[in-house]
Amino acid sequence: MNFEALQVVLEHVRPTVVFYLGNIPITTSVVNTWIVMAIIIPLAYFIGKRVRTVPRGMQHLVEMLVEFFYGLLEETMGREGRKFLPLVGTLFVFILCLNLSWFIPGMLPPTTDLSTTLGFAIVTIVAVQLIGVKKRGIGGYIKHFFQPNPFLFPLNLLEELVKPVSLSLRLFANMFGEETVVMVLFILIPLFIPTPVMLLGIIMGLIQALVFSLLTVVYISSFIHGH
């Protein structure tokens, strides 16, 4: 691929500024996130209003998802883990919808922007730390970093500091790479070849949302049960 073609690919996969709020640039990543939220929130409200004792339609899928995460949370944290479903489930659904938003014509998935994935990671890790403080108290939270051996304090602290970087880079790299590959194939072979890759993109988007949620469960569990 020549330099001009590479420039075309990068123009399609990198966020651009749409408008400014004062001196703050609002990029396509932010706007596209708002669009996805505008779709998800009314849809969630509609599904919630139509919950029936005997599930029908989308309720089947929602209940399967809830049962999956209930099983995962109980396996790692016991019955107590169920109360973290709103956090873990919301992360999964939101990230999955953002990952798959590239099927909306003209939309670049916000998760191909490192600022978006870093925002997710920071909010998630802060929430995990707050859960740790609430569960153990300030003293127990601090003591957590000295377990199982006081000499491991620097490593335990470094581990917490690295978690947002690891979470954000993992999600960003996979989604950016997937989008870039599809865009390159569309440029080189614009008809049928990119279609299987797009189908693979659905699987990739699902896996990355699931991995992010699973790691969140692991991080919470580390404060519930210790290292």
N, C-alpha and C positions, 0 to 999 in steps of 0.2 A: 504494500500500500504506500502511495507517495505522500509527501508532506501535505499537499492540498486536501487529499481525502481524509487524512488524520485530523486536520483542522475541522472538517465538516463533522466528523464523528464527535469531536470534543464540544463543538457548538451545540450538538443535540443532547449531550449527556451532562453538561455542566449547568448549574442554575444561573439565571440572569436576573437583574434587577427589574422589577415591574413598575414600582413607584416608590416614593419616599414619604415617610411620616416624619416631618421635620427633617432632621439629619439622619434618620434611621432608614436604611435601604430595606425594602420589602421585596424579597426574591421570589422566584417561581416556586421554590420549596415551601415557603410560608403560605403562599396563595393556594397551592395545590393541597397542602395540609388542611387549610380551611375548607376547601371544596369537599375533601373526603369526610371531614367532620360534619359538614352540612348534609352529607348523605347518610352517614352512620347514625347520627343522633335521632333524626325522625324515624329511621328504620327500626332502631332499638325501641323507641317509644311505641311504635305501631305493633311490634311483636309482643312487647310487654302488656299492652292493652288487650291483646287477643289470646292470652294464656288460658288454656282450658285444662280441666281435669284429665280428659282424654286428649293427648297431644295430636295436633294436625299441622301439616305443612312445615313451615320453618321452625315450629316449636320442637319438632323431632330433632333437627340438627342442633338447635340450641341446647336441648337437654342432653344430647350425646356429648357435646362439648363440655357442659357443666359436669357431667358424670366422669369424664376423662380427667379433668383437673381435680375434682374431688378425690378420685382414686390416687392421683399423683401426690397431692398434698397430704393425704392421710398416710400414704406409704412412707413419706419422708419425715412428717412431723406429728403423726397421729391425728386424732379427731380435732385437735386444736388447729390443725393446718387449714381446716375448712374456712376459717374466718379471713384467710388471705386470698380467697377466690376473687373478690372484686379487683384487687390489684393485679394479680397474675392473669386473670381472664381478660381484663381490659387491655393490658399490654399486648396480649396475643392477638386479640381481635383488631386493635388499632394498627399494630405493626403489619399484620397480614393485609389489611385493607390498603395501607400505604404501599406495601410491596407490590400488590396487584393493580395499583392504580395506573400502571403503564398501559393497561388495556383500554383506558379511556382515551379516545383520540386526542393527540396533541399534549398529553400530560406526561411530565417527567416525574417518576416516583420520588417523593421527598427523601426516602431512605437511601437514595444515591448521592445525597448531600451529607458530608461528614458533620456539619453543624446540627442537622436533624438527629442523626444517630447519637451524637455526643449529648444532645439535650435529653434524649430518652435515657441514656446511660446515667447521666448525672442525677436526674430526678429519681430513677430507680434506686441507685445506691444511697442517696439521701434518705429515701423512704425506708430502705433496709436498715440504715443506721438508727433511724427514729424507732423502728420496730425493736431493734436491739436494746435501746435505752428504755423503752416502755416495758419490755419483757424482763430485763435484768436490773433496771435501775442504773443510775450513773456509776455507782461503785462497781457493780457487776459488769457493766458495759466496758469500763476501763480494764477490769481484771481479765476480761475475755482476750485482750491483746497479749496477755502474759501467759496464756495457756497454749500447749500443755507444759511449756517450760519458759521461765522468765527470760531466758536468753534469746527466745524467739520473738520478743517484742518488736525489734526493728523489722523483721521479716513479716510479721503479722500486720504491722502498720503499713508497710510498703504494699502488701497484698491488697489492702482496702483502697489504697490510693491508685493502684494499677487497674482495679476492676472497671472503673468507667472507661478507661482507655481501651481495655480489652473488649468490653461489650460493644463500644461504638465502632471500633475498627473492624471487628468481625462482621457486624451487620453491614456497615458501609462497603467494605471491600467486596463482599459477596454480591450485593445488589448492584454496585457500580460495575463490577466485572460482567455480570449477567447482561445488564443493559447495554454495555459497550459491545459485547460479542454480538448481540442481536442487531444492533445498529450497523456494525461492520458487515454482517451477512446481508442485511437489507441493501446496503450500498453495492456490494459485490455481486450478490445473487438475489435480485429483488422479488422473485416470485415464490417458489415453494420451499426452498431449503430452510429459510428462517422459521417456518411454522413449527417444526419439531422442537427447535430451541425455545420458542415462545411457550410451548407446552411444558418443556422442562423448566421454564421460568416460573410457572405456577407451582411446581413441586418445590423449586428452590425458595420461592417466597414463603411457602408454607413451612418449610424446614427452618428457615432463618427466624421466622416469628416464633416457632416452637422452641428453638434453641435459646432465644433471648428469654422466653418465659421460664424454661427449665433452669437456666442459670440463676434467674431471680429466685426460684424456689430453693435452689441449693444455697444461695447466699442467706436467705431468711433462715433456713434450717440450721446453718452454722451458728446463728445466734440463739436459736431455740435449744439445740442439743450440744453446742460447742464443737470444737475442732475434732 
